[in-house]
Amino acid sequence: MTDGLTIAEAAERLGLTPDTLRYYEKDGLLLRPVGRAASGHRRYGPHDLRWIELVTRLRSTGMAIRDVRRYADLVREGDGTEAARLELMREHRRKVLAQLAEVQEHLGAIDHKIGIYTDILEGRDVGAA
């Protein structure tokens, strides 16, 4: 395989480090082995980049490495694993929604304080801050 991106190019495009890409590969988070040039250097194709982007999104939303690995294993197993994949994604979605609700609650408290300090600075009497 001579086409595709080098590990440095892929890392830059994805906003990751080459070490992270190597880790994903070593830890079984990729769907298939990354292609190699005749020189033996990794070459990342569009399919690899799309998958790594998904892995990055799952990790960024708090999915545990073991769950990402399980998802990758299920995808590699192919047909017949869709129900398990769906349940894994639904469970992760539930967790993300709970995190989002918690962050929104915290944001509400921050907005409340901003309102108090804005009122104080604009000369409105609002009591203790």
C-alpha positions as CSV (number, residue, x, y, z in Angstrom):
1,M,0.0,0.0,0.0
2,T,1.6,3.2,-1.1
3,D,-1.3,5.6,-0.9
4,G,-2.8,6.9,2.3
5,L,-1.6,9.1,5.0
6,T,1.5,8.6,7.1
7,I,1.1,8.3,10.8
8,A,2.1,11.9,11.3
9,E,-0.3,13.1,8.6
10,A,-3.1,11.0,10.0
11,A,-2.4,12.2,13.6
12,E,-2.4,15.9,12.5
13,R,-5.7,15.5,10.5
14,L,-7.4,13.8,13.5
15,G,-6.0,16.1,16.1
16,L,-4.2,13.3,17.9
17,T,-0.6,12.3,18.4
18,P,1.2,9.5,16.6
19,D,1.6,7.8,20.0
20,T,-2.2,7.8,20.4
21,L,-2.6,6.2,17.0
22,R,0.0,3.5,17.9
23,Y,-1.8,2.9,21.2
24,Y,-5.2,2.5,19.5
25,E,-3.6,0.0,17.2
26,K,-1.7,-1.9,19.9
27,D,-4.8,-2.0,22.2
28,G,-7.1,-3.5,19.6
29,L,-9.3,-0.5,19.1
30,L,-8.9,-0.4,15.3
31,L,-11.0,-2.6,13.0
32,R,-8.1,-4.0,11.0
33,P,-4.4,-3.7,10.8
34,V,-3.3,-0.4,9.3
35,G,-1.9,-0.8,5.8
36,R,1.8,-0.5,5.3
37,A,3.9,1.0,2.5
38,A,6.7,-1.1,1.0
39,S,9.0,0.6,3.5
40,G,6.9,-0.8,6.3
41,H,5.6,2.6,7.4
42,R,1.9,2.8,8.3
43,R,-0.5,4.2,5.8
44,Y,-4.0,5.3,6.9
45,G,-6.8,5.3,4.4
46,P,-10.2,7.1,4.6
47,H,-11.8,4.0,6.2
48,D,-9.2,4.1,9.0
49,L,-9.6,7.8,9.6
50,R,-13.4,7.5,9.8
51,W,-13.1,4.6,12.4
52,I,-10.5,6.5,14.4
53,E,-12.7,9.6,14.4
54,L,-15.5,7.4,15.9
55,V,-13.2,5.9,18.5
56,T,-12.0,9.4,19.4
57,R,-15.6,10.6,19.8
58,L,-16.5,7.6,21.9
59,R,-13.5,8.2,24.2
60,S,-14.2,12.0,24.3
61,T,-17.7,11.3,25.6
62,G,-16.4,9.0,28.3
63,M,-16.7,5.5,26.9
64,A,-14.3,3.2,28.7
65,I,-11.5,1.7,26.6
66,R,-12.9,-1.8,27.4
67,D,-16.2,-0.8,25.9
68,V,-14.6,0.7,22.8
69,R,-12.6,-2.5,22.4
70,R,-15.8,-4.6,22.8
71,Y,-17.5,-2.5,20.2
72,A,-14.6,-2.9,17.8
73,D,-14.6,-6.7,18.5
74,L,-18.3,-6.8,17.7
75,V,-17.9,-4.8,14.4
76,R,-15.0,-7.2,13.4
77,E,-17.3,-10.2,14.1
78,G,-19.7,-8.8,11.5
79,D,-23.3,-9.8,10.9
80,G,-25.2,-11.1,13.8
81,T,-23.7,-8.7,16.3
82,E,-26.0,-5.7,15.6
83,A,-28.2,-6.2,18.6
84,A,-25.2,-6.2,20.9
85,R,-23.7,-3.2,19.1
86,L,-27.0,-1.3,19.4
87,E,-27.3,-2.0,23.2
88,L,-23.7,-0.9,23.7
89,M,-24.4,2.4,21.9
90,R,-27.7,2.9,23.7
91,E,-26.1,2.4,27.1
92,H,-23.4,4.8,26.2
93,R,-26.0,7.3,25.0
94,R,-27.8,7.0,28.4
95,K,-24.5,7.8,30.2
96,V,-23.7,10.8,27.9
97,L,-27.2,12.2,28.4
98,A,-26.8,11.9,32.2
99,Q,-23.5,13.7,32.0
100,L,-25.0,16.4,29.8
101,A,-27.9,16.9,32.3
102,E,-25.3,17.3,35.1
103,V,-23.3,19.8,33.1
104,Q,-26.4,21.8,32.3
105,E,-27.3,21.9,36.0
106,H,-23.8,23.2,36.8
107,L,-24.1,25.7,34.0
108,G,-27.4,26.9,35.5
109,A,-25.6,27.6,38.8
110,I,-22.8,29.5,36.9
111,D,-25.4,31.6,35.0
112,H,-27.1,32.4,38.3
113,K,-23.9,33.7,39.8
114,I,-23.2,35.7,36.6
115,G,-26.6,37.3,36.9
116,I,-26.0,38.3,40.6
117,Y,-22.6,39.9,39.8
118,T,-24.0,41.6,36.7
119,D,-26.8,43.1,38.9
120,I,-24.3,44.2,41.5
121,L,-22.1,45.9,38.9
122,E,-25.1,47.6,37.4
123,G,-26.1,49.0,40.7
124,R,-29.1,46.8,41.4
125,D,-29.4,45.6,45.1
126,V,-29.6,41.8,45.0
127,G,-28.4,40.9,48.5
128,A,-25.5,38.6,49.3
129,A,-23.6,37.0,46.4
